[in-house]
Amino acid sequence: MAQAKKIALYLVAGFLLYTIISAPDKAADLVQIGFEGISSAAKSVGDFLSELVE
């Protein structure tokens, strides 16, 4: 099982490197979308917890 995880990790890392090298603009857009999603989720959790405290 550990061997499969290691192989999967190498495949994902290889795919990410290939994507960054072959299409850096698209890769940057995907990273920006990901960070915007994380930021939005964190803000929503913060809003929810603030409503609980009030």
C-alpha positions as CSV (number, residue, x, y, z in Angstrom):
1,M,0.0,0.0,0.0
2,A,2.8,2.4,0.8
3,Q,4.4,1.6,-2.6
4,A,1.1,2.6,-4.3
5,K,1.0,5.9,-2.4
6,K,4.5,6.7,-3.4
7,I,3.8,6.0,-7.1
8,A,0.6,8.1,-7.0
9,L,2.5,11.0,-5.4
10,Y,5.2,10.8,-8.1
11,L,2.5,10.7,-10.8
12,V,0.8,13.8,-9.4
13,A,4.1,15.7,-9.0
14,G,5.0,14.8,-12.6
15,F,1.7,15.9,-13.9
16,L,1.9,19.2,-12.0
17,L,5.4,19.9,-13.3
18,Y,4.3,19.0,-16.9
19,T,1.3,21.4,-16.6
20,I,3.5,24.2,-15.2
21,I,6.1,23.8,-17.9
22,S,3.7,23.4,-20.8
23,A,1.1,26.0,-19.9
24,P,2.3,28.4,-17.2
25,D,-0.5,30.9,-17.7
26,K,-3.2,28.2,-17.3
27,A,-1.4,26.8,-14.2
28,A,-1.2,30.3,-12.7
29,D,-5.0,30.7,-13.3
30,L,-5.7,27.4,-11.6
31,V,-3.6,28.3,-8.6
32,Q,-5.4,31.6,-8.3
33,I,-8.8,29.9,-8.5
34,G,-7.7,27.5,-5.8
35,F,-6.5,30.2,-3.5
36,E,-9.7,32.2,-4.1
37,G,-11.7,29.1,-3.1
38,I,-9.7,28.6,0.0
39,S,-10.1,32.3,1.0
40,S,-13.8,32.2,0.4
41,A,-14.2,29.0,2.5
42,A,-12.2,30.5,5.3
43,K,-14.3,33.7,5.2
44,S,-17.5,31.7,5.3
45,V,-16.3,29.7,8.3
46,G,-15.3,33.0,10.0
47,D,-18.7,34.5,9.3
48,F,-20.4,31.3,10.7
49,L,-18.4,31.4,13.9
50,S,-19.0,35.1,14.3
51,E,-22.8,34.5,14.1
52,L,-22.5,31.7,16.7
53,V,-20.8,34.1,19.1
54,E,-23.3,36.9,18.7
